[in-house]
Amino acid sequence: MLLARRCARVALTRRHAWPRCISSDFGARNGTPISNKGAVLGAVDDALGVGRPPDLEVLLTEHLTDVSTPFSEAVHAGLLRYGHVAVRYTTSDGAQRVMNILGGVEGADMVNFVDPSDYVYGTRGWETYAQQGGAYNRDFVGLRVERCSPGAIDAMHAFFEALDVRTKIDVGAARFQLVEARLGALADQVPPPFGDALRRGLDGVRRSTEFLSRGDDGGDADDLLARGRRVVGDVRRARWTAGNCAQWTSSGVVFAGLLKRRRLFPKAILIELLESEYLRHGRPDNVHVVVYKHVAHAPPYMPKYRPLRPSYVHPLNPVRNHVYGNMEAFADVVVEVPAGSDAAVVSRNPSPRRPPRWMPYWRAAVIGGPTLVLVGAVDHIGPMGPMAAAIWLGANWWLH
């Protein structure tokens, strides 16, 4: 069947354009992607003057707001703005991949390896391996680290391959969980009776909110738990371990030695690497920000969701959230598909913003001030001061 086509002027550069017809299913699920999908990432390399793909690119998928009701819109816009994170990388053999963590889809793999152009500008796999729907549904922000230590990316890839195998352990798999991930870490630190009770409660939450992701016949989580109980007397059972997209992705980056510790929130990974290269290590030429702008004239994949607000870096740091709210201002390169066009245009930002040099001192004050109160270095604030400081520090640890 021939698709109906609509004609428009397609800009290949800022100064030249000519008429071109666009498919009616342009940017839709399983529809027609941008016409230069295979070339656009190479054009970004050229615009930056690096001549090759980055060793590492953290890809933040901006938050989508549920606009189905005023209440859900208020909650999403005010509290739940965290987005999603994946990582693109180039191994020593020259192969490029995006590793994307998937959660909540029965029968699908948690760890997915995707071609970078398919992840950012493809139109297939939106139900599973490219669940975010590409730039047709929201902005993508890429933080490129152009060069990493030799072998580091191969080590990170090996971690993700091992994690993929770990998800397929018959009983005791690694899995995706938003609620359980942080509480599960706490359960490992308390005495066994309390830790076991906490794990049982968390498992009930998991079974009511998520499917266990696996790639074989597997069965559902209840069947797997029952099988585990039957064999517990005969074999040493593997321990369940859980994490969300940011925790699993940052775990691989930490394993490769490129990040100090794993993160709970997606945008925190990107900002940590950006500030580290600029402010601590003084390598501004080794890091670049790329914004792949939302293709607004493509039909929305999920009509009840809209890209209304940028993602938070951290829920307890409004200053940092404000500074890094508009990542396009920090972008060295912006990639956009002009209205009425089916081709992406790559443009260089002549004066991108840089991380403010006072940010590390602010972060130290946010943590250090309450610590001084807690240890008694600051007196005369009343008996509630140390308690409030302890709660504040505990919340920062919990949400790190």
N, C-alpha and C positions, 0 to 999 in steps of 0.2 A: 504494500500500500504506500502510495506516495504521500509524504507529509506535506501539509500546507506550509507555505513559507511566507515570511513577511520580509519586506526589503527595508534596509536602513543604510546609513553611511557608517562604514566601519573604519575606525582610525587605527592605522598601523604605526603611526608616529604622531607626535603632537601637531605636525604641520601638514601632513598629507592624508587624504582620505578618498575613498571612492565607493560607489554603491556596491552593496553586497546583500544577498538574501540570507535571512536567519531562519533556521528551522523552528517550527512552532513548539517543539519539545526541547528547545535549547535550555540547558541547565536544570531540567527536570530529572527525577529519578529514572535511571536507565535511558535517559534521553541523549541529546547531542551535546558533547562538551565544547569548550572553547576551541576555535579552529587551530590555535597554535599551542595546544596542550603539551606536545612533545618538546617544544623549543623554549617555553617561557622560563623555566628554571635556569637554562643555560644563558638566557638573556639577562637574568639577574646577576649571574657570575660576571658577565661582561660589563654590566653597568657598574659593578663594584670594582672592576679592574683586577680581579683576583685570578681569572682565567680557568678556574676549576671549581668543582663543588666543595662545600665546606666539609671538614672532618666531622663536625657535629652541628646540628641545627635543632634547637628545642622549638617545637611548634605548639603554640598556645592557640586553642580554639576558643574564641570569645563566648561569653555567656549568652544563652537564649532565655528570654523572659516568657513565662507562661502568662498569656494575656486573656485566658479563657474567662476569668472572673476578676473583678477589682481586687479582691483579697489576694488571690494568687499572684497577681501582678505586683502588688505592694510587697509581698513576702519575697518574691524573686528579685525585684528591683532593689530592695533594701537589705536583704540578708543573705541570699543564696547565690551571689554573683561570683562564681569561682571558675567557670569554664571547664576546659578539658585540655590535657597535655599529651602529646606524642613526641617522638624523637626521630629525626632523620639523621642518617650518618653514612659515611663512606668507609668501607673496610679496606685493608691493604691491597686487596686484589682489584680495587676500583669499583666494586659493586656498591650501588646505592640502595638504601632501604629506608622505609619508615616503620618503626615498631610502634604499634598502637594497641593499647589495652582496651578490651571490650568487657563490659559487664551487663548482667541482667538479660541475656539472650540465651534461651535454652538450646542446647545442642551445638553452640558455637564455641570456637576456641577463644580463650581469654587473651592469649598472645598472638598477634597478627603481624605479618611482615608484608608490606605493601610497597609498590613502586611509588616514589615520591610524587610524580606528576599525577598519578591516579588518585593519591590521597588528597592532594590540594585541589585538583581541577577535574577529577574523574566524576562520572555520574553513576557508577555501579558499586555494589557492595555496601550501600548505605544502611542496610538492615544488619550488617555484621562487621566486616573488617574495616570499613570506612564509615562508621556509624554517624560521624559528625556532618556528613552531607557536603563536604568541601566548602570552598569559598562561595558557592552559590547560595548558602544559607546564613553566613555570618563572616566576620573578619577572621583571618588567621594572622597571627603574629609570629614571625620566625626570629629567633636569636641565634645567629650564626657564630660559631667559634671556628675560625678558618683553619687553624693548625692546632693539633693536640699532640701530646707525646707519642712517639712511635710505639705501636702496639696497644695503646690505650683503647682505641675504638674496636680493635679485634677482641680485646678482653670484654668490653661492654657487650658486643654481639654474642660472645660465648655465654655471658650471663643470661641474656634474653633467651637464647636457645635452650639453656638449662632450665630456665623458668618455664618455658613452654612444656618441656618434658615433665617438670614438677607438677604442672596442672593436671597431668594425666595419671598420676599415681592413683591406684584403685581406691584406697582409703587413706586420707590425709593429704589431699591435694592443696596446692596453692590456689587461691581463688580471689575473685573480686568482691569487695564488700566496702560500702561506705561507712556503715555504723560500726561494724565489728573491728575494723582494722586497728584503731587506736586503743580500744578497750582490750583487745586481745593481747597487746603488748603489756598492758597493766596486769593482766591475768598471769603472765609469766613471772611477775615480780613479787607476788604475794604467796603466802603459804598454800600448799596444795589443796586443802579442803575449800578454802575460799576461792582460789584460782579455778578449781574444777567447777564449782558452783557458778562462777561468773561465765566460764566457757559454755556451760549448758544453757544458761540464759541467753547468751549471745547466739548460740546455735539456733535457738528457737526464733530469735529475731531474724537471723539470716534466712531460715527456711521460709519465713513468711514474707520476705521482701526480695530475695534474689534467687536466681537459679544458679546451680553450680555449672560453671563453664567447662566443657570438655569436648574432645573431638572424636571419641569412640562411642560404643554402644552405651557404656557407662550407667545409664539409668539416672533417676533423679536423686537428690541429696538424701532423702529418707531411705531409699533402698541402699545407698552406699553406707550410711551410718549403721543400718541393720546388719549388713554384711560385715562391717568392721567389728561389731559386737560379737558376731559369731566366731570370728577368727582370732579375737584378741588373746585367747589362751594358747594359740599355736604359733603366732608370729608376733614380732615386734611391730606395732602399728606406727606408721608415720604420723607426725603431728600436723594438724591443719595449720595453715598460715594464711592470713588475709591482708589485703591492701587495696587502696583505690588507684586510680590511674596515675596520680602524682607520686604516690609512695612506690609503686612498682617501677615507674619510669626513673625516678630519682635514685632508686636502689641500684639500677644498672650504671648510672652515671657515677655514683659513689664507688661502686665496685671497680670502675675503671680509674679511680683516683682523680676524677675531674670535679668533684663536689665533696664538701666536707661531710655532710649528713643528709639523709633523705628528708623529703618535705611532704607535708600533708596537703598543701594547696598548689594547684598547677602553676599559677603565675609566679609564685615564689621561686621556683626553679629558674625561670627565665631571668628574673631580676637579680637573683644571687649571682648568676654567671656574668651578667652585664656589669654589675657593680664590682665584682671581683677583678675582671679584666681591666676595667677603667681605673678604679680607685685604689685597689690594693697592689696590682701587678704592673700597672702602667703600660698596658699593651693595647692602646686604642685601635690600632690597625688590625688587630687579630679578632675583633668582634664587630659584628654589624647587625642592625635591626632591619628586618624586611616586613612590611605590612602587605598582605594579600587581601585587598579590600573586598568586602561583600559585593557580590554581583546582584545588585538590587533588582534588576529587571528579569531575573530568573524566578520561576514560580517557587514559593516556599514549600519545602518538603513537609514540614509540620505546620499547618496553617495557624494553630493556636499558639505558636511560639514566635517571638520577634527579637532581633538583636537590638535592644534598647539601651543597655548600660554596659560599660566596660567591666571586666572582671576585677575582683579585689585581689590584692597581693596577699593580705592577711587581715582577718576580721578585727584584730585588736590594734591595728596600726593605721588609723585614718589619714595620718600625714603621708605615709608611704603610698596609700591608695590614691590620694589626691595627686601626688607628684607623678605617679605612673598611670594615671587614669587614661590619658590620651597617648597611646603608644605611637600613633602616626607622627606626633611631634618628634619622637626619638628615631624615626625611621631614616636609615640611609637610602633605602630604595622603597618605592611604593609601586605595587602592581595592581592595576585596576582594569576592569572591562567597562568602557564607556557605555552609557545608555544607548540602546539600539544597536550595539555591536556584539560580535561573537568572538572577538580577539582581544587578548590581554595586552595592555600597554605597560611597559616598564619605564619608570622615570626616576631620576636621581634627585634626592633632596639636597639642595646646596648647603643648608645650614641646620642639620639635625640637632636637637637638644642632647645634652649629655647628663649622666647622673650627677646630682649636686654633691659637691665635695663635703658638705656638712652632714650628709645622710648617715655615715657610720657613727658620728658623734651623737646624732639624735637617737639612733638605735641603742647605743650604749646607755644614754640617759634614761630611755624608756625602761630598760631592764635594771640598770644600776641604781636608779633612785629608789625604787621599792626595796631593793636588796639592802641598801643602807638603812632604811627604816626597819627592816626585818631584823637585822643584826644589832640594832640599837645605836647605830652611829648618829642617827637623827632622833633627838628626844623631844619631849613636850608636844606630842601630837595626840596624846590620849591612848587608852588601851586598845582601841579598835584599829589603830594604825598598823601594828605588826600583823594582825589578822588579815586586814585588807591587802597588805603587801604580799603575804603568803598566798592568798587567793589569786592575786594578779600574776605572780610568778608561776604558780601552778597552771593557770590558764594559758600562759605563754608557752610553757613546756608542752602542755596537752595539745595545743594547736600548732606546734612548730612544723 
